[in-house]
Amino acid sequence: MKVMSYTSEEPTHMDNDQARGVAGRVAIGKNDGANHFCMRVFEVAPGGYTPKHAHDWEHEIFIHAGEGEVFGNGDWNPVMGGDVVFVPPGEEHQLRNTGETTFVFACLIPSGIPEL
Amino acid sequence: MKVMSYTSEEPTHMDNDQARGVAGRVAIGKNDGANHFCMRVFEVAPGGYTPKHAHDWEHEIFIHAGEGEVFGNGDWNPVMGGDVVFVPPGEEHQLRNTGETTFVFACLIPSGIPEL
């Protein structure tokens, strides 16, 4: 069994044309023997956002902390701690921090694609 | 895209010889078109606990709120919001609330087994 804070992992920072203020970590993945799906945890700084994109695999997202919005179904949807988001394969999506604290969410993907 | 609070789903309550004070919900599952893995969210009341058991599939757990402990590796391990737990297939495990507020965690399993 692996038990740890997600912050124990070294973050990968994303600051470019597509994403701003994002720190991503693989919390549970193939290196742990997780062979079916992978848990990543993302922190988005105030004013930050993830890329707006679509891909062939789904996301299952659990919002942990902070305030943000998820783009989907043609609009921005407000989310906060305790909210869940299912992004089906092929659907365009993006998350952004609309609050003044760090926006934190777990985002899970199937195995077999890049984990981060 | 599905966006909601996990509390929007009707809970299934577990109070028996094996579990105490547990409310479980399928937040994202096969009814949403999630074909690879399933997100359940559990609330455990103060003094409550999940069953101590083992099974052939893994758990990927994200602790959201409250204070608790996870049994694994032969001992009880304290956990709080932002902690993650990977329970490999076959490993005995149990979670319990050791605090005075509701202990909340997302627990994901592969598809193809009962979702709750």
gemmi code that builds the backbone of each chain (N, CA, C; Angstrom):
import gemmi

chains = {
    "A": [
        ("MET", (0.845, -1.198, 0.000), (0.000, 0.000, 0.000), (0.881, 1.249, 0.000)),
        ("LYS", (0.469, 2.203, -0.785), (1.165, 3.494, -0.811), (0.258, 4.527, -0.158)),
        ("VAL", (0.770, 5.242, 0.825), (0.025, 6.309, 1.502), (0.924, 7.525, 1.559)),
        ("MET", (0.501, 8.629, 0.994), (1.339, 9.840, 1.009), (0.491, 11.057, 0.668)),
        ("SER", (1.032, 12.224, 0.948), (0.422, 13.452, 0.436), (0.810, 13.588, -1.033)),
        ("TYR", (-0.115, 14.063, -1.846), (0.248, 14.253, -3.257), (1.407, 15.221, -3.409)),
        ("THR", (1.582, 16.106, -2.415), (2.664, 17.097, -2.509), (4.043, 16.470, -2.324)),
        ("SER", (4.085, 15.191, -1.945), (5.383, 14.522, -1.810), (6.063, 14.312, -3.152)),
        ("GLU", (5.268, 14.269, -4.210), (5.848, 14.082, -5.537), (6.370, 15.419, -6.068)),
        ("GLU", (7.435, 15.371, -6.831), (7.953, 16.585, -7.475), (6.974, 17.036, -8.557)),
        ("PRO", (6.620, 18.313, -8.588), (5.674, 18.768, -9.619), (6.345, 19.020, -10.961)),
        ("THR", (5.548, 18.883, -12.001), (5.933, 19.341, -13.334), (5.168, 20.639, -13.591)),
        ("HIS", (5.902, 21.705, -13.869), (5.262, 23.010, -14.049), (4.933, 23.257, -15.518)),
        ("MET", (3.757, 23.828, -15.756), (3.307, 24.129, -17.107), (2.999, 25.623, -17.192)),
        ("ASP", (3.834, 26.316, -17.921), (3.650, 27.751, -18.174), (4.052, 27.987, -19.614)),
        ("ASN", (3.068, 28.078, -20.489), (3.364, 28.252, -21.905), (2.147, 28.882, -22.590)),
        ("ASP", (2.106, 28.785, -23.885), (0.991, 29.408, -24.611), (-0.354, 28.762, -24.271)),
        ("GLN", (-0.310, 27.497, -23.872), (-1.543, 26.732, -23.675), (-2.009, 26.669, -22.224)),
        ("ALA", (-1.050, 26.713, -21.319), (-1.370, 26.531, -19.893), (-0.603, 27.558, -19.081)),
        ("ARG", (-1.181, 27.951, -17.952), (-0.554, 28.991, -17.131), (-0.711, 28.630, -15.661)),
        ("GLY", (0.405, 28.639, -14.935), (0.332, 28.482, -13.484), (-0.091, 27.110, -13.005)),
        ("VAL", (0.231, 26.086, -13.801), (-0.205, 24.725, -13.470), (0.982, 23.892, -12.961)),
        ("ALA", (0.772, 23.189, -11.856), (1.747, 22.220, -11.356), (1.058, 20.863, -11.321)),
        ("GLY", (1.584, 19.900, -12.060), (0.980, 18.575, -12.141), (1.866, 17.517, -11.531)),
        ("ARG", (1.232, 16.533, -10.914), (1.976, 15.422, -10.310), (1.254, 14.105, -10.606)),
        ("VAL", (2.017, 13.070, -10.889), (1.454, 11.720, -10.937), (1.442, 11.200, -9.505)),
        ("ALA", (0.242, 11.044, -8.937), (0.122, 10.598, -7.546), (0.117, 9.072, -7.461)),
        ("ILE", (-0.603, 8.437, -8.402), (-0.660, 6.965, -8.459), (-0.606, 6.573, -9.928)),
        ("GLY", (0.398, 5.792, -10.283), (0.559, 5.439, -11.694), (1.263, 4.118, -11.890)),
        ("LYS", (1.765, 3.917, -13.077), (2.323, 2.613, -13.434), (3.535, 2.257, -12.568)),
        ("ASN", (4.261, 3.255, -12.086), (5.396, 2.959, -11.211), (4.965, 2.380, -9.862)),
        ("ASP", (3.701, 2.554, -9.533), (3.152, 1.976, -8.296), (2.504, 0.615, -8.546)),
        ("GLY", (2.468, 0.185, -9.802), (1.778, -1.058, -10.148), (0.311, -0.844, -10.459)),
        ("ALA", (-0.072, 0.406, -10.685), (-1.473, 0.713, -11.038), (-1.627, 0.492, -12.544)),
        ("ASN", (-2.294, -0.588, -12.898), (-2.294, -1.028, -14.297), (-3.547, -0.672, -15.082)),
        ("HIS", (-4.544, -0.101, -14.431), (-5.794, 0.199, -15.137), (-6.036, 1.686, -15.352)),
        ("PHE", (-5.652, 2.499, -14.383), (-5.873, 3.941, -14.509), (-4.865, 4.669, -13.636)),
        ("CYS", (-4.744, 5.956, -13.886), (-3.674, 6.767, -13.303), (-4.277, 8.005, -12.653)),
        ("MET", (-3.872, 8.312, -11.411), (-4.328, 9.524, -10.726), (-3.239, 10.597, -10.780)),
        ("ARG", (-3.574, 11.699, -11.410), (-2.719, 12.877, -11.362), (-3.400, 13.914, -10.478)),
        ("VAL", (-2.614, 14.752, -9.811), (-3.186, 15.862, -9.050), (-2.594, 17.156, -9.594)),
        ("PHE", (-3.473, 18.113, -9.865), (-3.053, 19.393, -10.437), (-3.366, 20.528, -9.470)),
        ("GLU", (-2.408, 21.434, -9.358), (-2.608, 22.705, -8.670), (-2.587, 23.798, -9.731)),
        ("VAL", (-3.568, 24.682, -9.683), (-3.605, 25.811, -10.613), (-3.581, 27.089, -9.778)),
        ("ALA", (-2.604, 27.932, -10.023), (-2.460, 29.187, -9.268), (-3.580, 30.153, -9.644)),
        ("PRO", (-3.883, 31.136, -8.787), (-4.877, 32.151, -9.150), (-4.552, 32.758, -10.516)),
        ("GLY", (-5.543, 32.851, -11.365), (-5.334, 33.366, -12.719), (-4.854, 32.328, -13.719)),
        ("GLY", (-4.549, 31.124, -13.233), (-4.007, 30.100, -14.119), (-5.072, 29.257, -14.794)),
        ("TYR", (-4.627, 28.461, -15.758), (-5.557, 27.618, -16.518), (-4.807, 26.459, -17.168)),
        ("THR", (-5.551, 25.397, -17.408), (-5.026, 24.235, -18.136), (-5.291, 24.444, -19.632)),
        ("PRO", (-4.709, 23.622, -20.505), (-4.938, 23.804, -21.947), (-6.397, 23.544, -22.330)),
        ("LYS", (-6.880, 24.291, -23.294), (-8.168, 23.935, -23.908), (-7.871, 22.933, -25.020)),
        ("HIS", (-8.334, 21.719, -24.837), (-8.016, 20.670, -25.815), (-9.028, 19.524, -25.735)),
        ("ALA", (-8.871, 18.610, -26.657), (-9.682, 17.394, -26.672), (-8.759, 16.231, -27.008)),
        ("HIS", (-9.117, 15.045, -26.566), (-8.301, 13.858, -26.851), (-9.186, 12.623, -26.751)),
        ("ASP", (-8.597, 11.492, -27.114), (-9.393, 10.274, -27.283), (-9.765, 9.576, -25.972)),
        ("TRP", (-9.259, 10.064, -24.851), (-9.534, 9.382, -23.584), (-10.335, 10.295, -22.652)),
        ("GLU", (-10.971, 9.668, -21.705), (-11.817, 10.390, -20.760), (-11.015, 10.936, -19.588)),
        ("HIS", (-11.641, 11.868, -18.864), (-11.148, 12.330, -17.567), (-12.229, 12.072, -16.517)),
        ("GLU", (-11.797, 11.620, -15.355), (-12.661, 11.628, -14.175), (-11.975, 12.538, -13.160)),
        ("ILE", (-12.647, 13.630, -12.832), (-12.035, 14.699, -12.042), (-12.771, 14.859, -10.718)),
        ("PHE", (-12.000, 14.984, -9.646), (-12.559, 15.321, -8.331), (-11.943, 16.643, -7.891)),
        ("ILE", (-12.784, 17.651, -7.660), (-12.293, 18.961, -7.235), (-12.049, 18.912, -5.734)),
        ("HIS", (-10.837, 19.271, -5.321), (-10.478, 19.180, -3.900), (-10.569, 20.522, -3.193)),
        ("ALA", (-10.012, 21.572, -3.778), (-9.917, 22.849, -3.043), (-9.898, 24.017, -4.012)),
        ("GLY", (-10.293, 25.174, -3.498), (-10.287, 26.389, -4.304), (-11.557, 26.515, -5.126)),
        ("GLU", (-11.538, 27.523, -5.978), (-12.707, 27.805, -6.820), (-12.250, 27.917, -8.258)),
        ("GLY", (-13.021, 27.326, -9.148), (-12.634, 27.388, -10.541), (-13.825, 27.215, -11.455)),
        ("GLU", (-13.502, 27.059, -12.719), (-14.521, 26.803, -13.722), (-13.999, 25.741, -14.689)),
        ("VAL", (-14.918, 24.976, -15.191), (-14.605, 23.964, -16.204), (-15.356, 24.334, -17.478)),
        ("PHE", (-14.611, 24.387, -18.586), (-15.285, 24.609, -19.868), (-15.763, 23.275, -20.419)),
        ("GLY", (-17.032, 23.253, -20.769), (-17.602, 22.053, -21.367), (-19.050, 22.314, -21.703)),
        ("ASN", (-19.590, 21.561, -22.617), (-20.969, 21.778, -23.069), (-21.155, 23.209, -23.571)),
        ("GLY", (-20.078, 23.793, -24.122), (-20.176, 25.117, -24.726), (-20.173, 26.281, -23.768)),
        ("ASP", (-19.872, 26.018, -22.490), (-19.922, 27.113, -21.526), (-18.954, 26.843, -20.377)),
        ("TRP", (-18.750, 27.870, -19.555), (-17.954, 27.711, -18.341), (-18.874, 27.348, -17.182)),
        ("ASN", (-18.501, 26.296, -16.454), (-19.292, 25.789, -15.339), (-18.501, 25.972, -14.034)),
        ("PRO", (-19.063, 26.671, -13.046), (-18.335, 26.869, -11.785), (-18.209, 25.565, -10.998)),
        ("VAL", (-17.052, 25.370, -10.382), (-16.822, 24.168, -9.565), (-16.064, 24.544, -8.294)),
        ("MET", (-16.270, 23.734, -7.280), (-15.589, 23.926, -5.998), (-15.357, 22.558, -5.363)),
        ("GLY", (-14.741, 22.550, -4.187), (-14.418, 21.298, -3.515), (-15.633, 20.399, -3.372)),
        ("GLY", (-15.477, 19.133, -3.716), (-16.574, 18.180, -3.643), (-17.314, 18.004, -4.956)),
        ("ASP", (-16.974, 18.806, -5.944), (-17.593, 18.617, -7.260), (-16.814, 17.583, -8.067)),
        ("VAL", (-17.531, 16.919, -8.956), (-16.905, 15.938, -9.843), (-17.240, 16.299, -11.283)),
        ("VAL", (-16.315, 15.941, -12.171), (-16.478, 16.234, -13.598), (-16.115, 14.983, -14.380)),
        ("PHE", (-16.993, 14.583, -15.277), (-16.659, 13.520, -16.222), (-16.553, 14.138, -17.611)),
        ("VAL", (-15.361, 14.038, -18.188), (-15.127, 14.532, -19.545), (-15.056, 13.306, -20.457)),
        ("PRO", (-16.074, 13.084, -21.290), (-16.029, 11.914, -22.177), (-14.919, 12.054, -23.223)),
        ("PRO", (-14.481, 10.930, -23.795), (-13.478, 10.987, -24.853), (-13.932, 11.925, -25.975)),
        ("GLY", (-12.988, 12.738, -26.467), (-13.274, 13.584, -27.624), (-13.884, 14.930, -27.315)),
        ("GLU", (-14.244, 15.177, -26.053), (-14.908, 16.447, -25.729), (-13.886, 17.514, -25.325)),
        ("GLU", (-14.037, 18.693, -25.923), (-13.128, 19.801, -25.599), (-13.376, 20.263, -24.161)),
        ("HIS", (-12.272, 20.561, -23.468), (-12.404, 20.949, -22.064), (-11.222, 21.804, -21.640)),
        ("GLN", (-11.426, 22.516, -20.562), (-10.379, 23.362, -19.974), (-10.805, 23.680, -18.549)),
        ("LEU", (-9.820, 23.838, -17.657), (-10.124, 24.249, -16.284), (-9.351, 25.516, -15.981)),
        ("ARG", (-9.948, 26.402, -15.181), (-9.247, 27.625, -14.795), (-9.592, 28.000, -13.358)),
        ("ASN", (-8.647, 28.664, -12.734), (-8.818, 29.129, -11.360), (-9.480, 30.495, -11.390)),
        ("THR", (-10.633, 30.620, -10.765), (-11.334, 31.902, -10.708), (-11.298, 32.490, -9.297)),
        ("GLY", (-10.565, 31.857, -8.383), (-10.516, 32.330, -7.000), (-9.189, 32.974, -6.661)),
        ("GLU", (-8.975, 33.127, -5.377), (-7.741, 33.788, -4.914), (-6.831, 32.826, -4.178)),
        ("THR", (-7.206, 31.549, -4.181), (-6.358, 30.528, -3.576), (-6.058, 29.467, -4.633)),
        ("THR", (-5.188, 28.554, -4.290), (-4.826, 27.502, -5.237), (-6.034, 26.601, -5.510)),
        ("PHE", (-6.235, 26.323, -6.758), (-7.327, 25.445, -7.220), (-6.701, 24.063, -7.417)),
        ("VAL", (-7.246, 23.075, -6.715), (-6.622, 21.747, -6.683), (-7.632, 20.692, -7.101)),
        ("PHE", (-7.245, 19.809, -8.000), (-8.141, 18.720, -8.394), (-7.341, 17.484, -8.770)),
        ("ALA", (-7.951, 16.333, -8.515), (-7.419, 15.061, -9.003), (-8.072, 14.771, -10.350)),
        ("CYS", (-7.278, 14.346, -11.300), (-7.764, 14.060, -12.659), (-7.225, 12.705, -13.073)),
        ("LEU", (-8.142, 11.755, -13.295), (-7.731, 10.381, -13.587), (-7.953, 10.039, -15.046)),
        ("ILE", (-7.026, 9.261, -15.572), (-7.053, 8.838, -16.984), (-6.798, 7.342, -17.054)),
        ("PRO", (-7.226, 6.725, -18.148), (-6.921, 5.291, -18.311), (-5.412, 5.085, -18.483)),
        ("SER", (-4.953, 3.890, -18.194), (-3.550, 3.559, -18.434), (-3.274, 3.438, -19.930)),
        ("GLY", (-1.997, 3.544, -20.292), (-1.590, 3.318, -21.668), (-1.358, 4.578, -22.475)),
        ("ILE", (-1.578, 5.720, -21.869), (-1.274, 7.004, -22.498), (-0.296, 7.730, -21.587)),
        ("PRO", (0.344, 8.791, -22.054), (1.303, 9.483, -21.168), (0.618, 9.915, -19.871)),
        ("GLU", (1.297, 9.693, -18.752), (0.646, 9.952, -17.456), (0.578, 11.434, -17.127)),
        ("LEU", (1.487, 12.202, -17.724), (1.474, 13.645, -17.459), (1.972, 14.382, -18.685)),
    ],
    "B": [
        ("MET", (-20.408, 16.329, -21.110), (-19.686, 16.511, -19.852), (-20.665, 16.541, -18.692)),
        ("LYS", (-20.286, 15.851, -17.651), (-21.092, 15.849, -16.421), (-20.356, 16.663, -15.363)),
        ("VAL", (-21.040, 17.637, -14.792), (-20.467, 18.469, -13.728), (-21.487, 18.531, -12.601)),
        ("MET", (-21.102, 18.090, -11.410), (-22.047, 18.117, -10.290), (-21.296, 17.951, -8.982)),
        ("SER", (-21.986, 18.255, -7.897), (-21.461, 17.901, -6.586), (-21.725, 16.417, -6.345)),
        ("TYR", (-20.782, 15.749, -5.734), (-21.024, 14.310, -5.465), (-22.255, 14.124, -4.591)),
        ("THR", (-22.614, 15.161, -3.827), (-23.771, 15.034, -2.933), (-25.098, 15.027, -3.688)),
        ("SER", (-25.052, 15.308, -4.996), (-26.289, 15.263, -5.792), (-26.820, 13.850, -5.945)),
        ("GLU", (-25.929, 12.867, -5.836), (-26.365, 11.473, -5.951), (-26.958, 11.004, -4.629)),
        ("GLU", (-27.949, 10.135, -4.717), (-28.508, 9.539, -3.510), (-27.488, 8.591, -2.878)),
        ("PRO", (-27.271, 8.711, -1.578), (-26.290, 7.817, -0.953), (-26.849, 6.423, -0.652)),
        ("THR", (-25.958, 5.473, -0.628), (-26.247, 4.146, -0.090), (-25.600, 4.067, 1.286)),
        ("HIS", (-26.402, 3.783, 2.298), (-25.873, 3.767, 3.671), (-25.435, 2.363, 4.059)),
        ("MET", (-24.316, 2.301, 4.768), (-23.776, 1.016, 5.219), (-23.604, 1.070, 6.729)),
        ("ASP", (-24.436, 0.313, 7.393), (-24.361, 0.182, 8.856), (-24.663, -1.260, 9.183)),
        ("ASN", (-23.623, -2.022, 9.432), (-23.799, -3.451, 9.697), (-22.599, -3.951, 10.496)),
        ("ASP", (-22.418, -5.262, 10.525), (-21.309, -5.804, 11.309), (-19.949, -5.389, 10.751)),
        ("GLN", (-19.911, -5.091, 9.449), (-18.629, -4.845, 8.785), (-18.292, -3.365, 8.644)),
        ("ALA", (-19.319, -2.538, 8.522), (-19.108, -1.119, 8.258), (-20.046, -0.305, 9.140)),
        ("ARG", (-19.625, 0.905, 9.490), (-20.428, 1.727, 10.386), (-20.377, 3.184, 9.929)),
        ("GLY", (-21.553, 3.793, 9.780), (-21.600, 5.235, 9.504), (-21.085, 5.635, 8.144)),
        ("VAL", (-21.219, 4.745, 7.162), (-20.681, 5.012, 5.828), (-21.818, 5.331, 4.854)),
        ("ALA", (-21.637, 6.402, 4.075), (-22.558, 6.731, 2.985), (-21.735, 6.741, 1.695)),
        ("GLY", (-22.123, 5.878, 0.761), (-21.369, 5.756, -0.495), (-22.194, 6.194, -1.687)),
        ("ARG", (-21.522, 6.802, -2.656), (-22.202, 7.245, -3.876), (-21.339, 6.920, -5.087)),
        ("VAL", (-21.968, 6.493, -6.166), (-21.270, 6.391, -7.447), (-21.332, 7.774, -8.088)),
        ("ALA", (-20.188, 8.448, -8.178), (-20.143, 9.810, -8.725), (-19.991, 9.782, -10.242)),
        ("ILE", (-19.151, 8.872, -10.726), (-18.933, 8.708, -12.171), (-18.813, 7.216, -12.435)),
        ("GLY", (-19.704, 6.700, -13.285), (-19.683, 5.260, -13.530), (-20.217, 4.901, -14.898)),
        ("LYS", (-20.604, 3.638, -15.017), (-20.988, 3.137, -16.334), (-22.220, 3.845, -16.882)),
        ("ASN", (-23.090, 4.328, -16.002), (-24.266, 5.064, -16.479), (-23.909, 6.406, -17.126)),
        ("ASP", (-22.691, 6.869, -16.853), (-22.214, 8.107, -17.486), (-21.412, 7.823, -18.753)),
        ("GLY", (-21.221, 6.555, -19.064), (-20.381, 6.191, -20.195), (-18.917, 6.050, -19.823)),
        ("ALA", (-18.648, 5.959, -18.546), (-17.268, 5.759, -18.082), (-16.949, 4.272, -18.162)),
        ("ASN", (-16.146, 3.887, -19.138), (-15.976, 2.475, -19.466), (-14.703, 1.834, -18.925)),
        ("HIS", (-13.824, 2.641, -18.327), (-12.557, 2.082, -17.861), (-12.443, 2.004, -16.340)),
        ("PHE", (-13.008, 2.999, -15.655), (-12.919, 2.997, -14.198), (-14.066, 3.822, -13.634)),
        ("CYS", (-14.294, 3.657, -12.355), (-15.481, 4.200, -11.684), (-15.062, 4.982, -10.448)),
        ("MET", (-15.630, 6.197, -10.304), (-15.351, 7.009, -9.112), (-16.530, 6.932, -8.143)),
        ("ARG", (-16.264, 6.424, -6.971), (-17.226, 6.466, -5.870), (-16.737, 7.500, -4.861)),
        ("VAL", (-17.641, 8.130, -4.144), (-17.255, 9.038, -3.063), (-17.919, 8.545, -1.790)),
        ("PHE", (-17.117, 8.425, -0.741), (-17.602, 7.919, 0.539), (-17.495, 8.988, 1.622)),
        ("GLU", (-18.555, 9.071, 2.422), (-18.540, 9.868, 3.643), (-18.572, 8.892, 4.820)),
        ("VAL", (-17.689, 9.108, 5.772), (-17.672, 8.272, 6.979), (-17.895, 9.193, 8.182)),
        ("ALA", (-18.934, 8.914, 8.943), (-19.262, 9.739, 10.115), (-18.212, 9.544, 11.211)),
        ("PRO", (-18.102, 10.501, 12.123), (-17.178, 10.315, 13.257), (-17.443, 8.974, 13.949)),
        ("GLY", (-16.398, 8.230, 14.195), (-16.525, 6.900, 14.797), (-16.811, 5.796, 13.804)),
        ("GLY", (-17.034, 6.153, 12.549), (-17.385, 5.157, 11.539), (-16.174, 4.525, 10.868)),
        ("TYR", (-16.461, 3.471, 10.109), (-15.394, 2.736, 9.433), (-15.950, 1.922, 8.277)),
        ("THR", (-15.097, 1.677, 7.311), (-15.423, 0.816, 6.172), (-15.049, -0.627, 6.532)),
        ("PRO", (-15.465, -1.598, 5.719), (-15.126, -2.988, 6.049), (-13.607, -3.242, 5.965)),
        ("LYS", (-13.116, -4.100, 6.821), (-11.749, -4.604, 6.636), (-11.851, -5.811, 5.720)),
        ("HIS", (-11.287, -5.669, 4.534), (-11.407, -6.753, 3.567), (-10.295, -6.662, 2.525)),
        ("ALA", (-10.279, -7.656, 1.654), (-9.342, -7.681, 0.532), (-10.104, -8.213, -0.674)),
        ("HIS", (-9.678, -7.810, -1.862), (-10.341, -8.270, -3.083), (-9.345, -8.191, -4.245)),
        ("ASP", (-9.793, -8.687, -5.391), (-8.868, -8.877, -6.508), (-8.551, -7.600, -7.277)),
        ("TRP", (-9.204, -6.498, -6.934), (-8.977, -5.259, -7.686), (-8.359, -4.191, -6.784)),
        ("GLU", (-7.758, -3.213, -7.434), (-7.084, -2.141, -6.719), (-8.038, -1.009, -6.342)),
        ("HIS", (-7.589, -0.165, -5.428), (-8.244, 1.107, -5.123), (-7.251, 2.241, -5.375)),
        ("GLU", (-7.739, 3.323, -5.949), (-6.982, 4.573, -5.969), (-7.840, 5.573, -5.213)),
        ("ILE", (-7.314, 6.047, -4.100), (-8.097, 6.854, -3.153), (-7.509, 8.251, -3.038)),
        ("PHE", (-8.385, 9.247, -3.079), (-7.982, 10.634, -2.812), (-8.761, 11.106, -1.586)),
        ("ILE", (-8.053, 11.491, -0.530), (-8.702, 11.969, 0.697), (-9.069, 13.438, 0.494)),
        ("HIS", (-10.350, 13.739, 0.709), (-10.830, 15.106, 0.463), (-10.936, 15.929, 1.748)),
        ("ALA", (-11.526, 15.387, 2.784), (-11.814, 16.192, 3.974), (-11.859, 15.316, 5.215)),
        ("GLY", (-11.636, 15.941, 6.359), (-11.692, 15.240, 7.627), (-10.366, 14.558, 7.943)),
        ("GLU", (-10.415, 13.775, 9.009), (-9.210, 13.081, 9.463), (-9.536, 11.615, 9.660)),
        ("GLY", (-8.646, 10.767, 9.197), (-8.900, 9.351, 9.337), (-7.622, 8.554, 9.368)),
        ("GLU", (-7.804, 7.267, 9.301), (-6.671, 6.351, 9.222), (-6.994, 5.255, 8.212)),
        ("VAL", (-5.967, 4.785, 7.574), (-6.083, 3.676, 6.622), (-5.266, 2.517, 7.166)),
        ("PHE", (-5.898, 1.347, 7.244), (-5.147, 0.162, 7.638), (-4.482, -0.443, 6.410)),
        ("GLY", (-3.201, -0.679, 6.523), (-2.450, -1.304, 5.440), (-1.015, -1.478, 5.871)),
        ("ASN", (-0.307, -2.392, 5.247), (1.072, -2.664, 5.621), (1.161, -3.051, 7.105)),
        ("GLY", (0.096, -3.660, 7.609), (0.116, -4.159, 8.988), (-0.105, -3.110, 10.063)),
        ("ASP", (-0.500, -1.898, 9.674), (-0.644, -0.851, 10.682), (-1.683, 0.181, 10.238)),
        ("TRP", (-2.056, 1.060, 11.163), (-2.951, 2.173, 10.838), (-2.110, 3.396, 10.456)),
        ("ASN", (-2.450, 3.987, 9.320), (-1.709, 5.128, 8.799), (-2.628, 6.357, 8.793)),
        ("PRO", (-2.235, 7.454, 9.464), (-3.088, 8.646, 9.484), (-3.149, 9.303, 8.104)),
        ("VAL", (-4.339, 9.795, 7.752), (-4.514, 10.494, 6.466), (-5.419, 11.711, 6.676)),
        ("MET", (-5.239, 12.679, 5.801), (-6.038, 13.906, 5.828), (-6.194, 14.413, 4.395)),
        ("GLY", (-6.914, 15.512, 4.230), (-7.162, 16.055, 2.899), (-5.880, 16.246, 2.106)),
        ("GLY", (-5.895, 15.795, 0.860), (-4.721, 15.896, -0.001), (-3.846, 14.661, 0.011)),
        ("ASP", (-4.180, 13.698, 0.858), (-3.416, 12.446, 0.843), (-4.007, 11.487, -0.192)),
        ("VAL", (-3.169, 10.630, -0.700), (-3.599, 9.619, -1.663), (-3.179, 8.254, -1.152)),
        ("VAL", (-3.968, 7.248, -1.517), (-3.710, 5.875, -1.086), (-3.873, 4.958, -2.296)),
        ("PHE", (-2.874, 4.124, -2.544), (-3.016, 3.076, -3.549), (-3.056, 1.742, -2.825)),
        ("VAL", (-4.179, 1.034, -2.976), (-4.338, -0.303, -2.402), (-4.198, -1.296, -3.546)),
        ("PRO", (-3.097, -2.036, -3.617), (-2.929, -3.009, -4.702), (-3.945, -4.146, -4.575)),
        ("PRO", (-4.216, -4.835, -5.669), (-5.118, -5.984, -5.617), (-4.666, -6.984, -4.554)),
        ("GLY", (-5.630, -7.495, -3.801), (-5.323, -8.560, -2.847), (-4.893, -8.081, -1.479)),
        ("GLU", (-4.681, -6.786, -1.296), (-4.174, -6.310, -0.003), (-5.324, -5.935, 0.946)),
        ("GLU", (-5.240, -6.428, 2.168), (-6.270, -6.110, 3.159), (-6.207, -4.628, 3.519)),
        ("HIS", (-7.390, -4.019, 3.652), (-7.420, -2.573, 3.914), (-8.723, -2.209, 4.622)),
        ("GLN", (-8.699, -1.068, 5.260), (-9.869, -0.524, 5.949), (-9.607, 0.956, 6.189)),
        ("LEU", (-10.683, 1.753, 6.170), (-10.546, 3.173, 6.499), (-11.467, 3.493, 7.668)),
        ("ARG", (-11.030, 4.405, 8.530), (-11.887, 4.812, 9.653), (-11.717, 6.300, 9.929)),
        ("ASN", (-12.768, 6.869, 10.447), (-12.770, 8.290, 10.807), (-12.238, 8.418, 12.221)),
        ("THR", (-11.177, 9.183, 12.394), (-10.613, 9.399, 13.736), (-10.832, 10.838, 14.197)),
        ("GLY", (-11.579, 11.613, 13.422), (-11.792, 13.021, 13.769), (-13.209, 13.276, 14.253)),
        ("GLU", (-13.556, 14.536, 14.288), (-14.882, 14.932, 14.800), (-15.762, 15.501, 13.693)),
        ("THR", (-15.268, 15.450, 12.458), (-16.058, 15.887, 11.307), (-16.157, 14.724, 10.327)),
        ("THR", (-16.966, 14.907, 9.300), (-17.131, 13.846, 8.309), (-15.816, 13.631, 7.553)),
        ("PHE", (-15.475, 12.385, 7.396), (-14.264, 11.972, 6.672), (-14.723, 11.613, 5.255)),
        ("VAL", (-14.163, 12.291, 4.266), (-14.654, 12.160, 2.890), (-13.498, 11.773, 1.967)),
        ("PHE", (-13.724, 10.772, 1.132), (-12.690, 10.391, 0.170), (-13.329, 9.839, -1.099)),
        ("ALA", (-12.632, 10.071, -2.209), (-12.979, 9.439, -3.476), (-12.185, 8.148, -3.581)),
        ("CYS", (-12.847, 7.084, -4.009), (-12.209, 5.769, -4.128), (-12.561, 5.208, -5.500)),
        ("LEU", (-11.553, 5.014, -6.328), (-11.790, 4.575, -7.707), (-11.405, 3.119, -7.893)),
        ("ILE", (-12.193, 2.450, -8.718), (-12.004, 1.031, -9.000), (-12.087, 0.814, -10.514)),
        ("PRO", (-11.506, -0.268, -11.003), (-11.647, -0.575, -12.429), (-13.100, -0.916, -12.755)),
        ("SER", (-13.466, -0.763, -14.002), (-14.800, -1.165, -14.455), (-14.919, -2.693, -14.471)),
        ("GLY", (-16.171, -3.169, -14.443), (-16.425, -4.605, -14.597), (-16.707, -5.313, -13.309)),
        ("ILE", (-16.657, -4.611, -12.203), (-17.032, -5.181, -10.910), (-18.161, -4.306, -10.355)),
        ("PRO", (-18.853, -4.744, -9.305), (-19.942, -3.907, -8.784), (-19.430, -2.521, -8.410)),
        ("GLU", (-20.186, -1.492, -8.792), (-19.697, -0.125, -8.582), (-19.813, 0.321, -7.126)),
        ("LEU", (-20.712, -0.316, -6.397), (-20.873, 0.068, -4.988), (-21.341, -1.141, -4.202)),
    ],
}
model = gemmi.Model(1)
for chain_id, residues in chains.items():
    chain = gemmi.Chain(chain_id)
    for i, (resn, *xyz) in enumerate(residues, 1):
        res = gemmi.Residue()
        res.name, res.seqid = resn, gemmi.SeqId(i, " ")
        for name, pos in zip(("N", "CA", "C"), xyz):
            atom = gemmi.Atom()
            atom.name, atom.element = name, gemmi.Element(name[0])
            atom.pos, atom.b_iso = gemmi.Position(*pos), 0.0
            res.add_atom(atom)
        chain.add_residue(res)
    model.add_chain(chain)
structure = gemmi.Structure()
structure.add_model(model)
structure.setup_entities()
